[in-house]
């Protein structure tokens, strides 16, 4: 959904925070490591909106781009969430050469920032799944600290959880992009 004068809208599995009653929500959503989703602006305009949503579990290994236009425009708005659980090990580029960087929202019930040594490679990727992906082994959302640092290099990141956010690893970034951490429960 990229365009010369602005990015479009892509909703996979539901709408922003799953709130639009006119868009049916998926129970589970899987985005494989070779998937590229793009809603970028070409010359002018803002990047678009990309949502990857599931009412229960989302596994995201792919790449999303919602980049602002080369001449002018801001980065877009992206959400990757599983309302109950999320495994995020992908990339998102919300940069803007001549504008404000966009923002990424990760919004499950519980979220843990884990050390790189806690590798998520034990989980099934699309090439190994054989058409079947088992979502039952994910109990809460996890994101590696290095993945979070990489995300901050190309956009603002909002970590939101309705129950708990656990920071189990140092997050060391030289980026000037904002990291916002909000939880209705404990942090």
N, C-alpha and C positions, 0 to 999 in steps of 0.2 A: 504494500500500500504506500509505496514511495511516490512522490510527485515533485515536479520542478518547483512548484509554488507552495509546498507544504506536504507533510505526511498525513496519511489517512488514519483510519481506525481499524484495529484488528482485535477481535475478542475470541479467545480460544477457551472453551469450557465455561464461560460466563462473562458477566460485565464487571466493571470496577467494584471491588469488594462484594461481588455477587448480589448487588442490590437491585438491579433493573429487572423487574418482574416480567418484562417483555422478552428477556433473553433467558433461555433455559440453562440452568447450571449443570455441569457435569458432576458426577460423583467422584471420579478420579481422572487426572490429566497427566499424561506422560509426554515430554518433549525430549527427543533423542539428541545425542551429541553432534550429529551432522545436520541439524535443523538450523536454518537461518531465517529469522523473522525480521522484516524491514518495513519501517514506516517513516522514512527519512525525507527531509526536504532536499531538493536539488540545489537550485540557485538562491532562492529567497523563501522565507517562511519558516514556521516552526515544525519540529518533528511531531509526529502524530502520537496517538494513544495505542498502547499495546497492553492487553490483559491476558494473562494465563491464569486460569482460576479452576478450582474444584471445591465442592462443598466438603469433601473429606480430604483426599491426599493428592498433592501435586509433586511430581518428580521432574525437575528441570535441569537438563544438561546442555541445552542449546545456546544460541547466540541471538540476541535482540539488538537491533539498531534503530534508534529514533533520533537522528542527528539533525541539528539545525542547519539551515541553508548556508552555502558557502559565502554568499554576499551579505546575508543578514538573516537572523532568525534564531530562536531558542531551541534547545534540545527538548524532547517530548516528555510524556508521562507514561511510566510503565509500572505495572503491578504483576508480580509473580507470587501467587499465594495458594495454599491449600488451607481451607478454613480450620481444619483439624491438624494437619501435618504437612510439612514441606521438606523436600530434600532439594537444595539448590547447589549446583556445582556447574554453573554455566557462566555466561558473560552478558553484559548489557552495556551498550555505548550510547550515552545521552549527551555527547559533547556538542559544542557549538563554536565554530571558528570566530564568528562575529556576533555573539549573543550570550545569553545565560545558559549554563548547563541544565539539563532536565533532571527529573527525579525518578527514583525507583522505590517502590513500596514492597516490602515483604511483610505479610500480615497474617500469620497463623495464630493458633491458641498459645503455643509455647515455642520459644525459639532459643537455640543454643549456638553461640559462636564458639567453635571448637578449634583446637590446634591442628596444624597441618598433619601431624603424625596420626591423627584420628581420621585416616583416609576413608573416603566413601566409596572406594573402588570395589568393595565387596558387593555393592548393589548391582543389579542387573542393568546393563546398558542395552540400547535398542538392537545392536547387532547380535547380542546373545539371547535376546528375549524369545525368539522364535514365535512372535505374534502374541505371546502371553507375558504380561508383566504382573508380578506379585506385589501388591501395595501393602500387604498386611504387616510387614516387618518394620514399618516406619511409625514410631510412636510420637515423635515430636519433630519440629523443624530443626535442621542443622545447616550451618554455613561455615566453611573454613575461614579462618582469619585472613589468610592470603587471598581468598576469593573476595572477601569484603574490601580489602585494601585495593585490589584491582578494580573493583566497582567504583570506589571513591575517586580513582584516577579519571573516570569519564562521566561522572554525574554525582548528584546528591543522593544519599541513601537514607531511607526511613525504615527503621526496624520497629515494628509495632506488634504487640501480642496482647491478647485478651486475658491471659493468665500469668505468664512468666517469661522473662528474658534472662538467660543465663550467659554471662560472659566468662568462658573458661580458658581464654587465651588473650594475650596482649594483642592490641590492634595498633600497629605503628604505621602511620601514613603521613607523607609529606604533602598530600593534596590539600588545597584550600577549599575543596568541596565539603559541604556540611554532612555530618553523620548525626541523625536524630534517632534517639532510642526512647520509645514510649511503651509503657505497659499498664494495663488496668490493674494488674496484680503486682508481683514483685519483680525487681530488676536486680 
